């Protein structure tokens, strides 16, 4: 990823509140995407299991 590289190259950039908030916002969005993906996957797996159980009993 580019962000840690930039932060490593320019540590003074992160001391600027504006840049720091942008970086934190970026990581927050990534975190939200990951959590959403995980919940969608688990919901899909649960639905698949219910469908398979229904088919096997039917």
N, CA, C and O of each residue as an XYZ file, in Angstrom:
232
protein
N       0.829     -1.202      0.000
C       0.000      0.000      0.000
C       0.863      1.251      0.000
O       2.016      1.232      0.432
N       0.290      2.326     -0.487
C       1.052      3.569     -0.645
C       1.131      4.351      0.659
O       2.143      4.992      0.943
N       0.062      4.299      1.452
C      -0.001      5.151      2.639
C       1.123      4.926      3.640
O       1.766      5.894      4.046
N       1.393      3.669      4.061
C       2.503      3.477      5.009
C       3.833      3.915      4.420
O       4.706      4.400      5.139
N       3.989      3.744      3.110
C       5.214      4.176      2.446
C       5.363      5.688      2.541
O       6.444      6.198      2.838
N       4.265      6.402      2.286
C       4.284      7.864      2.391
C       4.548      8.308      3.824
O       5.301      9.251      4.070
N       3.915      7.612      4.764
C       4.101      7.971      6.170
C       5.542      7.714      6.599
O       6.096      8.440      7.425
N       6.139      6.671      6.027
C       7.529      6.367      6.354
C       8.458      7.400      5.728
O       9.441      7.815      6.343
N       8.143      7.810      4.507
C       8.979      8.787      3.814
C       8.877     10.163      4.459
O       9.887     10.842      4.644
N       7.671     10.571      4.799
C       7.457     11.913      5.332
C       6.729     11.835      6.672
O       5.511     12.008      6.716
N       7.444     11.581      7.758
C       6.780     11.512      9.069
C       6.149     12.841      9.460
O       5.188     12.878     10.228
N       6.697     13.940      8.924
C       6.159     15.257      9.274
C       4.786     15.480      8.644
O       4.007     16.309      9.115
N       4.497     14.733      7.574
C       3.180     14.855      6.939
C       2.070     14.460      7.908
O       1.013     15.089      7.953
N       2.331     13.403      8.686
C       1.305     12.901      9.591
C       1.091     13.820     10.783
O       0.066     13.731     11.459
N       2.047     14.701     11.048
C       1.863     15.633     12.154
C       0.909     16.758     11.768
O       0.373     17.445     12.638
N       0.697     16.945     10.472
C      -0.297     17.919     10.016
C      -1.687     17.323     10.241
O      -1.973     16.238      9.734
N      -2.554     18.006     10.991
C      -3.865     17.425     11.338
C      -4.685     17.033     10.115
O      -5.345     15.994     10.110
N      -4.643     17.873      9.073
C      -5.432     17.608      7.868
C      -5.021     16.290      7.220
O      -5.867     15.451      6.909
N      -3.709     16.114      7.018
C      -3.200     14.892      6.392
C      -3.477     13.692      7.285
O      -3.869     12.628      6.807
N      -3.272     13.871      8.574
C      -3.500     12.791      9.529
C      -4.953     12.327      9.496
O      -5.226     11.127      9.522
N      -5.885     13.280      9.437
C      -7.297     12.899      9.412
C      -7.650     12.196      8.107
O      -8.486     11.292      8.101
N      -7.024     12.599      7.000
C      -7.257     11.925      5.720
C      -6.796     10.475      5.803
O      -7.502      9.567      5.365
N      -5.611     10.262      6.368
C      -5.074      8.906      6.491
C      -5.967      8.061      7.398
O      -6.274      6.911      7.081
N      -6.380      8.638      8.527
C      -7.247      7.895      9.438
C      -8.582      7.574      8.787
O      -9.122      6.484      8.976
N      -9.117      8.522      8.017
C     -10.374      8.302      7.307
C     -10.221      7.167      6.302
O     -11.107      6.322      6.169
N      -9.091      7.153      5.593
C      -8.819      6.106      4.607
C      -8.807      4.731      5.273
O      -9.430      3.789      4.782
N      -8.094      4.624      6.393
C      -8.021      3.338      7.077
C      -9.374      2.944      7.667
O      -9.701      1.759      7.735
N     -10.163      3.937      8.095
C     -11.504      3.667      8.617
C     -12.402      3.093      7.523
O     -13.165      2.158      7.767
N     -12.310      3.659      6.308
C     -13.093      3.157      5.172
C     -12.682      1.725      4.843
O     -13.533      0.873      4.591
N     -11.368      1.463      4.845
C     -10.887      0.104      4.575
C     -11.431     -0.870      5.621
O     -11.840     -1.983      5.290
N     -11.429     -0.441      6.882
C     -11.935     -1.274      7.974
C     -13.423     -1.565      7.781
O     -13.873     -2.697      7.958
N     -14.180     -0.526      7.416
C     -15.612     -0.708      7.190
C     -15.872     -1.682      6.048
O     -16.762     -2.529      6.135
N     -15.083     -1.555      4.966
C     -15.258     -2.461      3.830
C     -14.983     -3.901      4.246
O     -15.709     -4.814      3.851
N     -13.942     -4.105      5.040
C     -13.597     -5.455      5.489
C     -14.701     -6.034      6.362
O     -15.100     -7.184      6.178
N     -15.200     -5.241      7.316
C     -16.260     -5.713      8.210
C     -17.521     -6.047      7.415
O     -18.170     -7.062      7.665
N     -17.863     -5.180      6.450
C     -19.047     -5.421      5.622
C     -18.895     -6.699      4.822
O     -19.828     -7.497      4.725
N     -17.715     -6.891      4.247
C     -17.455     -8.093      3.460
C     -17.583     -9.345      4.315
O     -18.170    -10.339      3.889
N     -17.025     -9.293      5.533
C     -17.089    -10.448      6.423
C     -18.539    -10.766      6.806
O     -18.931    -11.933      6.824
N     -19.330     -9.743      7.108
C     -20.716     -9.996      7.502
C     -21.531    -10.539      6.335
O     -22.387    -11.405      6.519
N     -21.264    -10.030      5.131
C     -21.964    -10.538      3.948
C     -21.601    -11.995      3.703
O     -22.464    -12.817      3.393
N     -20.310    -12.311      3.846
C     -19.867    -13.692      3.644
C     -20.498    -14.633      4.661
O     -20.962    -15.715      4.300
N     -20.518    -14.234      5.927
C     -21.082    -15.114      6.955
C     -22.581    -15.295      6.744
O     -23.105    -16.392      6.932
N     -23.281    -14.212      6.349
C     -24.713    -14.318      6.070
C     -24.964    -15.263      4.908
O     -25.886    -16.077      4.951
N     -24.143    -15.156      3.867
C     -24.286    -16.029      2.704
C     -24.051    -17.483      3.083
O     -24.772    -18.371      2.628
N     -23.040    -17.727      3.919
C     -22.756    -19.096      4.353
C     -23.911    -19.671      5.166
O     -24.272    -20.835      4.996
N     -24.491    -18.861      6.048
C     -25.623    -19.320      6.857
C     -26.810    -19.644      5.954
O     -27.475    -20.662      6.142
N     -27.078    -18.771      4.967
C     -28.188    -19.018      4.047
C     -27.948    -20.279      3.233
O     -28.874    -21.058      3.007
N     -26.714    -20.485      2.793
C     -26.388    -21.694      2.036
C     -26.631    -22.945      2.874
O     -27.166    -23.940      2.383
N     -26.235    -22.884      4.138
C     -26.410    -24.034      5.017
C     -27.894    -24.343      5.216
O     -28.299    -25.505      5.227
N     -28.700    -23.285      5.375
C     -30.145    -23.476      5.541
C     -30.742    -24.098      4.281
O     -31.569    -25.006      4.368
N     -30.326    -23.611      3.112
C     -30.832    -24.147      1.847
C     -30.444    -25.611      1.697
O     -31.261    -26.434      1.286
N     -29.195    -25.937      2.031
C     -28.735    -27.326      1.922
C     -29.500    -28.239      2.872
O     -29.864    -29.356      2.506
N     -29.746    -27.763      4.096
C     -30.509    -28.562      5.058
C     -31.930    -28.783      4.558
O     -32.478    -29.878      4.678
N     -32.523    -27.726      3.995
C     -33.881    -27.836      3.472
C     -33.935    -28.838      2.329
O     -34.860    -29.646      2.249
N     -32.936    -28.785      1.437
C     -32.901    -29.704      0.301
C     -32.707    -31.143      0.760
O     -33.331    -32.056      0.220
N     -31.853    -31.349      1.747
C     -31.577    -32.716      2.184
C     -32.774    -33.312      2.920
O     -33.008    -34.519      2.845
N     -33.539    -32.470      3.635
C     -34.717    -32.986      4.328
C     -35.881    -33.155      3.362
O     -36.718    -34.040      3.538
N     -35.930    -32.308      2.347
C     -37.017    -32.389      1.366
C     -36.768    -33.523      0.439
O     -37.566    -33.767     -0.465
